[in-house]
């Protein structure tokens, strides 16, 4: 599956953005989809995941850094996963990436190990800038 992240931009602190992860080449229904981000000079960080509704339970997972502010969701008809980001902070500024993997427990693995858990497919990132 090929992934393309989009929706990034410049937003003021406290503002909102919705990122999209559009897939082609396969249906996302069988994949766990994760969002990662990487800020300049920092390691890549896992932030959210939604498990496969067909292979797993379709549950959502969040890192402590975004829990309560970000919401991940699927639109299977559009073969797209979204990341709704609210109450954005300057420290949320980063390049955001989406990833897909067929492993049943991939969300738990990403939550535990982050990018070290690996991934099946990785999309081109989208830049999010949070600044007044």
C-alpha positions as CSV (number, residue, x, y, z in Angstrom):
1,X,0.0,0.0,0.0
2,X,1.2,3.5,-0.8
3,X,0.5,6.3,1.6
4,X,0.3,10.1,1.3
5,X,0.0,12.4,4.2
6,X,-1.4,15.9,3.7
7,X,-3.1,18.7,5.6
8,X,-0.2,20.3,7.4
9,X,0.3,24.0,7.6
10,X,0.9,27.0,9.8
11,X,-1.5,27.3,12.8
12,X,-1.4,29.5,15.9
13,X,-1.0,28.0,19.4
14,X,-4.4,26.7,20.5
15,X,-5.5,26.1,17.0
16,X,-6.6,23.0,15.1
17,X,-5.6,21.1,12.0
18,X,-6.7,17.9,10.4
19,X,-4.2,15.6,8.7
20,X,-5.1,13.0,6.1
21,X,-3.4,9.8,5.2
22,X,-4.7,8.6,1.9
23,X,-3.9,5.1,0.6
24,X,-3.6,3.6,-2.8
25,X,-2.8,0.2,-4.0
26,X,-4.7,-1.7,-1.3
27,X,-7.5,-1.2,1.1
28,X,-6.6,0.2,4.5
29,X,-9.2,-2.0,6.3
30,X,-6.6,-4.7,6.9
31,X,-3.9,-2.4,8.2
32,X,-3.1,-0.8,11.5
33,X,-2.4,2.8,10.7
34,X,-0.1,4.9,12.8
35,X,0.9,8.5,13.0
36,X,4.5,9.6,13.8
37,X,6.2,12.9,13.9
38,X,9.7,14.2,13.9
39,X,10.8,17.6,15.0
40,X,14.2,19.1,14.0
41,X,17.0,17.6,16.1
42,X,14.7,15.1,17.7
43,X,14.0,11.4,17.2
44,X,11.0,10.2,15.4
45,X,8.1,9.8,17.8
46,X,5.0,7.6,17.6
47,X,1.8,9.5,18.6
48,X,-1.3,7.6,17.5
49,X,-2.6,4.4,16.0
50,X,-5.9,2.9,14.9
51,X,-5.9,-0.9,14.6
52,X,-7.4,-2.9,11.7
53,X,-11.2,-3.4,12.1
54,X,-10.9,-6.6,10.1
55,X,-7.8,-8.2,11.7
56,X,-8.0,-6.6,15.1
57,X,-10.4,-4.5,17.2
58,X,-10.4,-1.2,15.5
59,X,-9.3,0.5,18.7
60,X,-7.4,3.8,18.9
61,X,-4.2,4.4,20.8
62,X,-2.4,7.7,21.8
63,X,0.9,8.7,23.3
64,X,0.7,10.7,26.5
65,X,1.9,13.8,24.7
66,X,-1.2,14.0,22.5
67,X,-3.9,12.1,24.4
68,X,-7.0,14.2,24.9
69,X,-6.0,16.7,22.1
70,X,-5.6,14.5,19.0
71,X,-8.2,12.1,17.5
72,X,-7.4,9.4,15.0
73,X,-10.2,8.1,12.8
74,X,-10.8,6.0,9.7
75,X,-13.0,6.6,6.6
76,X,-13.0,3.2,4.9
77,X,-15.1,4.5,2.0
78,X,-12.4,7.0,1.2
79,X,-9.5,4.7,2.1
80,X,-8.2,7.4,4.3
81,X,-7.2,7.9,8.0
82,X,-7.4,11.2,9.7
83,X,-5.6,12.8,12.6
84,X,-7.6,15.7,14.1
85,X,-5.3,17.9,16.1
86,X,-6.7,20.4,18.6
87,X,-5.2,22.7,21.2
88,X,-2.0,22.7,19.3
89,X,1.2,23.7,21.1
90,X,4.5,25.0,19.8
91,X,6.1,21.7,20.7
92,X,3.7,19.9,18.3
93,X,5.5,21.5,15.4
94,X,7.1,18.7,13.3
95,X,6.9,16.7,10.1
96,X,4.1,14.3,10.5
97,X,4.1,10.9,8.8
98,X,1.6,8.0,8.6
99,X,2.5,4.4,8.4
100,X,0.7,1.1,7.8
101,X,1.3,-2.4,8.9
102,X,-0.5,-5.8,8.6
103,X,0.6,-7.1,12.0
104,X,-2.4,-7.7,14.2
105,X,-0.8,-6.2,17.3
106,X,1.1,-3.4,15.6
107,X,-0.6,-0.6,17.5
108,X,0.5,-2.1,20.8
109,X,3.9,-2.6,19.4
110,X,4.2,1.0,18.3
111,X,2.9,2.2,21.6
112,X,5.5,0.1,23.4
113,X,8.5,0.6,21.0
114,X,7.7,3.4,18.7
115,X,9.5,3.4,15.3
116,X,11.7,0.5,16.4
117,X,8.7,-1.8,16.0
118,X,9.1,-1.2,12.2
119,X,6.4,-0.7,9.7
120,X,5.1,-2.1,6.4
121,X,4.6,1.1,4.5
122,X,5.6,4.7,5.2
123,X,4.2,7.8,3.7
124,X,5.7,11.1,2.7
125,X,5.4,13.6,5.5
126,X,3.5,16.8,6.0
127,X,4.9,19.8,7.8
128,X,3.0,21.3,10.8
129,X,4.1,24.6,12.2
130,X,2.7,26.0,15.4
131,X,3.6,29.6,15.9
132,X,2.0,33.0,16.6
